[in-house]
């Protein structure tokens, strides 16, 4: 396996694609690390840490996981790539309803290019709406269960600046994902999401270890909770693999025909 991985760098075109992908992934991580101006990131991080200190974590912690830690830092990429995912799902659902979109799907590459352009426009609109609501929420931390102020100078200038910066960050991530798909390796959008999740795994492991560590001789969870957690991880992984690799064989019965000396059909085949 290691030799096969090493051989990939001996092929110039493949090596170029791999290095190109790594470079754009590094830029994606930078976007999720640059904080939004006017936000007290330390207070927001402390609030999210308090929500994650419980057994179930919290909704903000869950969003922070899929954004690669961008939400806790209130980075310009806090919305991550999810507006693009939402726009893609909305257009796919509307394709079955709106005849004009259905015709675009049947037009081949030209139609798909137009749908991609419509997805970008819808992503821009979703970004503006989500960034505006996030800016308003940051100005009113009480709605998020946070007592400390997060925004130093709330008002329309802060809202406009937040909308512009976060929308730009999401559109940049979308463009980087498309570039990875075209010039790199694999699906760029999926790689961006995977990298965001993997980047939070070390912190998740540390937090899980603290849950089973005794503090002053007392631990929140015991060995039975650990066994149950491992069994749940195994069950979820096995279920995901079963759904991905599962097949349903549909029997196909054909009539038996005799043409000259040859016999056609009469055998049971399956459509899987």
ROGUPA-546811 format. One record per residue (C-alpha): residue in one letter; chain; x, y, z negated. Coordinates in Angstrom, 3 decimals, decimal comma. Each point is the difference from the previous one (the first is absolute). Layout:
residues N
   rest   kette          X          Y          Z
      a       A          X          Y          Z
...
end
This chain:
residues 272
   rest   kette          X          Y          Z
      x       A      0,000      0,000      0,000
      x       A      2,804      2,402     -0,892
      x       A      1,862     -0,877      3,183
      x       A     -3,124      0,705      2,072
      x       A     -0,373      3,364     -1,748
      x       A      3,652      0,827      0,656
      x       A     -0,343     -0,948      3,662
      x       A     -2,723      2,601      0,459
      x       A      2,593      2,761     -0,350
      x       A      2,053     -1,509      2,813
      x       A     -2,703      0,886      2,538
      x       A      0,373      3,724      0,846
      x       A     -3,669      0,662      0,760
      x       A     -1,243     -1,836     -3,112
      x       A      2,630      1,651     -2,185
      x       A     -1,054      3,392      1,282
      x       A     -3,658     -0,706     -0,804
      x       A      0,815     -1,241     -3,518
      x       A      2,137      3,035     -0,840
      x       A     -2,632      2,297      1,490
      x       A     -2,665     -1,600     -2,207
      x       A      2,149      0,318     -3,130
      x       A      0,673      3,656      0,777
      x       A     -3,681      0,875      0,371
      x       A     -0,875     -1,982     -3,139
      x       A      2,560      2,114     -1,883
      x       A     -1,687      3,167      1,291
      x       A     -3,388     -1,368     -1,114
      x       A      1,354     -0,436     -3,512
      x       A      1,305      3,565      0,050
      x       A     -3,468      1,296      0,879
      x       A     -1,427     -1,758     -3,072
      x       A      2,687      1,571     -2,224
      x       A     -0,247      3,711      0,897
      x       A     -2,386      1,629     -2,526
      x       A     -2,756      2,384      1,006
      x       A      0,797      3,613     -0,995
      x       A     -1,940      1,419     -2,924
      x       A     -0,661     -3,314     -1,791
      x       A      1,367     -1,042     -3,379
      x       A      1,093     -3,483      1,012
      x       A      1,234     -0,864     -3,508
      x       A     -3,473      0,487     -1,522
      x       A     -1,606     -2,038      2,770
      x       A      2,502     -2,831     -0,430
      x       A     -0,628     -0,074     -3,745
      x       A     -3,769     -0,175      0,567
      x       A      0,302     -2,870      2,475
      x       A      2,385     -1,805     -2,375
      x       A     -2,641      0,220     -2,730
      x       A     -2,628     -1,499      2,291
      x       A      2,368     -2,830      0,891
      x       A      0,851     -0,762     -3,620
      x       A     -3,234     -1,947     -0,454
      x       A     -0,630     -3,568      1,056
      x       A     -1,846      0,931      3,128
      x       A      2,125      2,908      1,100
      x       A     -2,224      2,614      1,636
      x       A     -1,450      1,216      3,263
      x       A      2,674      2,657      0,337
      x       A      2,676     -2,604     -0,641
      x       A     -1,513     -2,212      2,705
      x       A      0,093      2,857      2,518
      x       A      3,543      0,850     -1,098
      x       A      1,027     -3,602      0,752
      x       A     -1,222      0,091      3,616
      x       A      1,461      3,467      0,569
      x       A      3,444     -1,157     -1,102
      x       A      0,097      2,254     -3,066
      x       A     -0,865      3,102      2,027
      x       A     -3,107      0,789     -2,079
      x       A      1,845      0,023     -3,327
      x       A      2,453      2,500      1,471
      x       A     -2,767      1,833      1,889
      x       A      2,205     -0,242      3,068
      x       A     -0,843      1,328      3,435
      x       A     -0,703     -3,606      0,978
      x       A     -2,414     -0,633     -2,880
      x       A     -2,814     -0,901      2,408
      x       A      2,356     -2,524      1,610
      x       A     -1,193     -1,710      3,185
      x       A     -3,507     -0,760     -1,309
      x       A     -1,820      2,788      1,903
      x       A      1,248     -1,599      3,225
      x       A     -1,232     -3,414     -1,156
      x       A     -3,395      1,488     -0,865
      x       A     -0,241      1,727      3,377
      x       A      0,864     -3,235      1,820
      x       A     -2,690     -1,925     -1,884
      x       A     -2,601      2,697      0,617
      x       A      0,679      0,044      3,751
      x       A     -0,115     -3,795      0,197
      x       A     -3,402     -0,005     -1,675
      x       A     -1,247      2,835      2,217
      x       A      1,105     -1,902      3,104
      x       A     -2,886     -2,427     -0,480
      x       A     -2,466      2,891     -0,391
      x       A      1,072      2,667      2,479
      x       A     -0,071     -1,180      3,661
      x       A      2,626      2,533      1,082
      x       A      2,558     -1,471     -2,396
      x       A     -0,912     -3,510      1,114
      x       A      0,700      0,967      3,588
      x       A      3,411      1,334     -1,014
      x       A      0,882     -3,374     -1,499
      x       A     -0,803     -1,691      3,318
      x       A      2,117      2,423      2,044
      x       A      3,263     -1,638     -1,043
      x       A      3,136      1,986     -0,814
      x       A     -1,538      3,350      0,981
      x       A     -2,946     -0,518     -2,309
      x       A      2,212     -1,158     -2,868
      x       A      2,148      3,111      0,361
      x       A     -3,083      2,192     -0,286
      x       A     -1,175     -1,937     -3,063
      x       A      3,433      0,438     -1,553
      x       A     -0,254      3,738      0,599
      x       A     -3,464      0,102     -1,567
      x       A      1,383     -1,911     -2,985
      x       A      2,659      2,656     -0,468
      x       A     -2,562      2,798      0,081
      x       A     -2,196     -1,816     -2,516
      x       A      3,066     -0,637     -2,191
      x       A      0,721      3,727     -0,014
      x       A     -3,555      0,790     -1,095
      x       A      0,051     -2,628     -2,756
      x       A      3,360      1,316     -1,235
      x       A     -1,339      3,536     -0,299
      x       A     -3,040     -1,130     -1,994
      x       A      1,922     -2,338     -2,307
      x       A      2,808      2,492     -0,604
      x       A     -2,523      2,726     -0,839
      x       A     -1,779     -2,197     -2,535
      x       A      3,328     -1,079     -1,475
      x       A      1,072      3,634     -0,374
      x       A     -3,268      0,848     -1,761
      x       A      0,433     -3,018     -2,281
      x       A      3,521      1,090     -0,898
      x       A     -1,325      3,441     -0,895
      x       A     -2,519     -1,679     -2,321
      x       A      2,025     -2,719     -1,764
      x       A     -2,830     -0,635     -2,454
      x       A     -1,888     -1,810      2,768
      x       A      2,906     -2,446      0,232
      x       A      0,154     -0,528     -3,743
      x       A      3,116      2,170     -0,362
      x       A      0,172      2,605     -2,751
      x       A      3,201      1,791      1,047
      x       A     -0,109      2,536      2,869
      x       A      1,548     -1,219      3,233
      x       A     -0,203      3,021      2,329
      x       A      1,787      3,165     -1,025
      x       A     -1,863      2,435      2,285
      x       A     -3,356     -1,449      1,070
      x       A     -2,030      1,656      2,718
      x       A     -0,464      0,083      3,748
      x       A      3,713      0,530      0,788
      x       A      0,831     -3,208     -1,862
      x       A     -2,833     -1,884      1,718
      x       A      1,041      1,143      3,470
      x       A      3,646     -0,829     -0,664
      x       A     -0,913     -3,450     -1,361
      x       A     -2,255     -0,764      2,959
      x       A      2,671      1,034      2,507
      x       A      2,873     -1,864     -1,677
      x       A     -1,887     -3,246     -0,698
      x       A     -1,621     -0,059      3,436
      x       A      3,407      0,527      1,582
      x       A      1,464     -2,792     -2,129
      x       A     -2,688     -2,493      1,031
      x       A      0,223      0,921      3,677
      x       A      3,782     -0,402     -0,188
      x       A     -0,392     -3,464     -1,540
      x       A     -2,485     -0,913      2,723
      x       A      2,418      1,144      2,707
      x       A      2,889     -1,885     -1,604
      x       A     -2,131     -3,151     -0,108
      x       A     -0,815      0,328      3,678
      x       A      3,677      0,490      0,830
      x       A      0,903     -3,159     -1,926
      x       A     -2,621     -1,923      1,978
      x       A      1,312      1,276      3,338
      x       A      3,767      0,057     -0,580
      x       A      0,542     -2,074     -3,125
      x       A     -1,078     -3,398     -1,269
      x       A     -3,516     -1,013     -0,996
      x       A     -3,085      2,076     -0,652
      x       A      1,124      3,373     -1,308
      x       A     -3,116      0,798     -2,041
      x       A      0,163     -3,386     -1,746
      x       A      3,697      0,493     -0,716
      x       A     -0,648      3,402     -1,595
      x       A     -2,694     -1,489     -2,255
      x       A      2,187     -2,989     -0,904
      x       A      2,985      2,205     -0,852
      x       A     -2,164      2,185     -2,252
      x       A     -1,234     -3,048     -1,911
      x       A      3,424     -1,657     -0,256
      x       A      1,561      3,224     -1,292
      x       A     -2,268     -0,203     -3,075
      x       A      0,719     -3,657     -0,765
      x       A      3,007      0,666     -2,303
      x       A     -2,067      2,385     -2,135
      x       A     -2,871     -2,512     -0,024
      x       A      2,316     -2,795     -1,196
      x       A      1,425      2,238     -2,724
      x       A     -3,493      0,937     -1,145
      x       A     -1,060     -3,657     -0,017
      x       A      3,066     -0,915     -2,073
      x       A     -0,866      2,702     -2,530
      x       A     -3,508     -1,416     -0,326
      x       A      1,464     -3,288     -1,275
      x       A      2,772      1,563     -2,076
      x       A     -0,514      0,118     -3,738
      x       A     -0,056      3,493     -1,498
      x       A      0,493     -0,042     -3,788
      x       A     -0,656     -3,727      0,044
      x       A     -3,313      0,347      1,842
      x       A     -0,672     -0,645      3,687
      x       A     -3,112      0,949      1,943
      x       A      0,040     -3,280      1,932
      x       A      1,195     -3,514     -0,755
      x       A      1,242     -2,957      2,002
      x       A     -3,543     -1,039      0,955
      x       A     -0,602      3,361      1,669
      x       A      3,251     -0,458      1,923
      x       A     -1,024     -3,465      1,187
      x       A     -3,405      1,333      1,040
      x       A      1,658      2,855      1,906
      x       A      2,321     -2,389      1,856
      x       A     -2,897     -2,316      0,848
      x       A     -2,012      2,944      1,334
      x       A      2,922      1,130      2,163
      x       A      0,343     -3,533      1,363
      x       A     -3,759     -0,258      0,674
      x       A     -0,139      3,359      1,813
      x       A      3,055     -0,874      2,106
      x       A     -1,373     -3,443      0,881
      x       A     -3,413      1,451      0,866
      x       A      1,561      2,642      2,247
      x       A      2,051     -2,627      1,851
      x       A     -3,060     -2,246      0,350
      x       A     -2,052      2,815      1,511
      x       A      2,811      1,009      2,342
      x       A      0,901     -3,488      1,216
      x       A     -3,494     -1,526     -0,205
      x       A     -1,708     -1,302      3,117
      x       A     -3,510     -1,114      0,786
      x       A     -0,083     -2,651      2,712
      x       A     -3,123      0,254      2,147
      x       A     -0,771     -3,251      1,859
      x       A     -0,563      0,226      3,758
      x       A     -1,861     -2,851      1,680
      x       A      0,324     -0,332      3,771
      x       A     -2,002     -2,268      2,278
      x       A      1,672     -3,011      1,542
      x       A      0,433      0,251      3,772
      x       A      1,320     -2,523      2,487
      x       A      1,613      1,415      3,130
      x       A      1,270     -2,780      2,214
      x       A      2,203     -2,183     -2,176
      x       A      0,646      2,669     -2,600
      x       A     -2,052      0,692     -3,149
      x       A     -0,263      3,563     -1,291
      x       A     -1,362      1,132     -3,385
      x       A     -1,610     -2,205     -2,560
      x       A      2,647      0,899     -2,619
      x       A     -0,446      2,034     -3,150
      x       A      2,114      3,152     -0,055
      x       A      0,132      2,804     -2,511
      x       A      0,051      3,779      0,176
      x       A      2,114      1,300     -2,882
end
